[in-house]
Amino acid sequence: MRRNLHLLVIDPQNDFCDLPESYLAPRPLGGIEAPALPVAGAHADMLRIAELVNRGRQGLSGISVTLDTHQRVDIAHPTFWFDAQGATVPPFTEISAADVRAGTYAPRNKDALPRTLAYLDTLEASGRYRLMVWPVHCEIGSWGHNIHADVRAACNGWQDAGLGVVNMVAKGSNPWTEHYSAVLAEVPDRDDPATQLNQGLIDTLARADRVYICGEASSHCVKATTEHIAANIGAENLSKLVLLTDCMSPVGGYDAQYQGFVRAMLALGVRTAGAADALPELLSNAQR
């Protein structure tokens, strides 16, 4: 009997990939498009994901692709913030509620201060993260938001073969909350269902016999998405989850965070494997 083998590709987007020059694109108004937040090893990860989809195509029952999808002005972008001297806050600055109360940093829009503080207080109370200012990335409509060319071509080949429709899952368009996870924003907005639990994605994955998880970055969006899947999919389904560890890479300086995540998932019963380990299962499924 054919098994339901599902591939979940998290944020396989240009802005996260350390792309070689041949993958970059000229800007019509001058200059060259380049990744905003490249993760070392991500391009090689994408090539392995594409190869897995191409070679195991007939055995894949479903594919979900998540897309980091941001406004230019976002609480986690420099465009939201000023420092005490009125200068733009540089990327990779961590901002706490105490920093804002002390006047070290402030939202550019003064009217946004109460909501900003409420957000930071709630975020820090959760114990997961403090707010990090990232470079503007995965901006809606931009080249950086696009899916890596090889992964897109592989997914298109799967669709063109009549095997299904890729489930595209956008996250992050609400500028008032960080949204690392494709399942749930860090601080859900009660007025915005897109920031709340994505039960549809959870249900899709729960129906599968195996869910292969890959993408970028393993220290952040892969980590957060997998943690939320594990917390909501039911204990009986945890053994279905497989982290393809050679198809994901951490943000530089966050390797310990990634390793801790993998250990925590293994303790829950989630498995790890490489793309080469998953391929035989897909090929076998194609013959069923």
Buried (B, 14 or more C-beta within 10 A) or exposed (E): EEBBBBBBBBBBBBBBBBBEEEBBEEEEEEEEBBBBBBBEBBBBBBBBBBBBBBBBBEBBBBBBBBBBBBBEBBBBBBBBBBBEEEEEBEBEBEBBBEBBEEEBBBBBEEEBEEEBBEBBBBBBEEEBBEBBBBBBBBBEEBBBBBBBBBBBEBBEBBEEEEBEEBBEBBBBBBBBBBBBBBBBBBBBBEEEEBBBBBEEBBEBBBBBBBBBBBBBBBBBBBBBBBBBBBBBBEEEBBEBBBBBBBBBBBBEEBEEBBEEBBEBBEEBBBBBBBBEBBBEBBBEBBEE
